Amino acid sequence: MVAPPVATTAPPAAEAPSIGGYVGGMVPIECAPFARSVSGVNLRGDAADWWQAAAGRYVRTSTPVVGAVLAFRRTSRLPSGHAAVVSRLVSDREIRVTQANWVPHRVTEDMPVIDISPDNDWTMVRVWWPPIGQLGSGHFPTWGFITPEHPSTRERLIVAMQETIRSVLGSY
C-alpha cells in the first residue's frame, strides 16, 4: 500500500488569519465616528477628549476588553487623538484593534497593538503600520479603555464594522 502524499505547502491565504488588513477599500470616515458606530460608546468630538467625556457615563479601565475603545491622547502626530476598537485579546500586552483612518481613508481590521508601558497599564503603545507590514516605530500615549454599556463579541464587531462601512460608502 502506498502512503498518501504529505502536504508541503501552507494553506491558501484565505484560510490564514490576516493581520491588520484593509477592509472595504477607500472609506471616508474618521476614527471617532467609526469607533462610536462599531462599539456603541456614544461619545462625540475629538477622540483625545473621549476619556474625560466618558467619566461617569462609561467604565474607564487599563484592562482591554473586546468591544472597548482604546482612547489615544493628543500628540503632535495625532492632534485630535485617536480611537480604536478592541477586536481580540492576544496576551496581557498585545491586542488587536479594528479602526478607521490610522492609514488615511482606510478601515483596518485586527491590527496588532502592543503595550510598551513600564507599568503594563496600556498608557504607551506601538501600533501595526500596514504599509510596511510590521509594527511602526512610533510610541503613542493612550488614556486607556472605555468599555461600552453592553459587552460585545468579535462576531458583533464584524457585523457592526460591515454595516458602518456600507452606510458610509452608500452615502457617497
C-alpha positions in Angstrom: 0.0 0.0 0.0 1.3 3.5 -0.9 1.1 6.2 1.7 -0.9 9.3 0.8 1.1 12.3 -0.2 2.0 14.7 2.6 1.1 18.3 2.2 4.2 20.5 2.0 2.6 23.9 1.3 1.0 26.4 3.6 -2.8 26.7 3.5 -4.3 29.2 1.0 -4.1 32.8 2.1 -7.9 32.9 2.5 -7.5 30.4 5.4 -4.6 32.1 7.1 -5.5 34.9 9.6 -4.9 38.4 8.4 -3.0 40.9 10.4 -4.0 44.5 10.1 -5.8 44.0 6.8 -7.7 46.7 4.9 -11.5 46.4 4.8 -13.9 48.0 2.3 -11.4 49.8 0.0 -11.2 53.6 0.5 -13.6 54.6 3.3 -14.0 58.3 4.0 -14.7 58.1 7.8 -12.7 59.4 10.8 -11.7 57.2 13.7 -14.2 58.7 16.3 -17.4 58.2 14.3 -16.3 54.8 13.3 -15.4 53.8 16.9 -18.8 55.2 18.1 -20.7 53.2 15.4 -18.9 49.9 15.9 -18.5 49.9 19.7 -21.7 51.6 20.9 -19.7 54.1 23.0 -21.8 57.1 22.3 -19.3 59.9 22.6 -18.7 62.8 20.3 -15.8 65.2 19.5 -12.1 64.6 19.2 -11.0 61.1 20.2 -8.5 62.7 22.6 -11.4 64.2 24.6 -13.3 60.9 24.9 -11.6 59.8 28.1 -12.8 62.9 30.1 -16.2 62.7 28.4 -16.6 59.1 29.4 -16.3 59.9 33.1 -19.5 58.9 34.9 -21.0 57.5 31.7 -18.8 54.5 30.9 -16.3 52.3 32.8 -12.8 53.5 32.1 -10.1 51.0 32.7 -6.5 50.0 32.0 -7.6 46.4 31.1 -8.6 45.7 27.5 -12.0 44.1 26.7 -13.3 43.1 23.3 -15.6 46.0 22.1 -13.9 48.6 24.3 -12.4 51.8 22.8 -8.7 52.4 23.2 -8.5 56.2 23.6 -5.3 57.8 22.3 -4.0 61.0 23.8 -3.5 64.2 21.7 0.1 64.4 20.3 1.9 66.3 17.5 1.3 63.3 15.3 -2.3 62.8 16.5 -3.6 66.3 17.0 -7.2 65.0 17.6 -6.1 61.8 19.3 -7.3 58.5 18.0 -10.0 55.9 18.9 -9.6 52.2 18.1 -12.0 49.3 19.0 -10.5 46.2 20.6 -11.4 43.2 18.4 -9.2 40.5 20.0 -7.2 39.8 23.2 -3.9 38.1 22.4 -2.0 38.4 25.6 -1.6 40.7 28.6 0.5 43.1 26.4 -1.0 42.5 23.0 -4.4 43.2 21.5 -5.9 43.5 18.0 -7.9 46.6 17.1 -10.3 47.5 14.3 -10.2 51.1 13.4 -10.6 53.8 10.8 -8.2 56.3 9.5 -5.0 55.1 11.1 -4.0 54.8 7.5 -5.8 57.7 5.8 -9.2 56.7 4.4 -8.9 53.1 5.3 -10.6 50.8 7.8 -8.2 48.2 9.2 -9.2 45.0 11.0 -7.3 43.1 13.7 -4.3 45.4 13.7 -1.7 44.5 16.4 -1.2 46.9 19.3 1.5 46.3 21.8 1.6 47.7 25.4 5.1 49.1 25.9 4.3 51.0 29.1 6.7 50.2 32.0 3.8 49.5 34.4 1.9 47.3 32.0 -1.1 49.7 32.1 -1.5 50.4 28.4 -0.6 54.1 28.7 2.0 53.8 25.9 1.6 51.6 22.8 3.1 50.7 19.5 0.8 50.1 16.6 1.0 48.0 13.4 1.7 50.0 10.3 0.1 48.2 7.3 2.1 50.0 4.6 5.2 48.3 5.8 3.6 45.1 7.3 5.1 45.5 10.7 4.9 47.4 14.0 5.6 51.1 13.5 8.5 52.7 15.3 6.4 55.4 16.9 5.3 55.2 20.6 1.8 56.6 21.3 0.4 57.6 24.6 -3.1 56.5 25.5 -5.7 57.2 28.2 -6.9 53.6 28.5 -10.0 51.7 27.5 -13.6 52.9 27.5 -16.0 50.0 28.0 -19.4 50.1 26.3 -22.5 49.5 28.4 -23.2 46.2 26.8 -20.4 43.7 26.2 -19.7 42.8 22.7 -18.2 39.8 20.8 -15.9 39.7 17.9 -18.8 38.5 15.7 -20.9 41.5 16.6 -18.0 43.8 15.9 -17.5 42.4 12.5 -21.2 42.9 11.6 -21.1 46.5 13.0 -18.0 47.2 11.1 -19.5 45.9 7.8 -22.7 47.9 8.4 -20.8 51.1 9.2 -18.7 50.7 6.0 -21.8 50.1 3.9 -23.5 53.1 5.4 -20.6 55.4 4.8 -20.0 54.2 1.2 -23.7 54.3 0.4 -23.9 57.9 1.3 -21.3 58.9 -1.3 
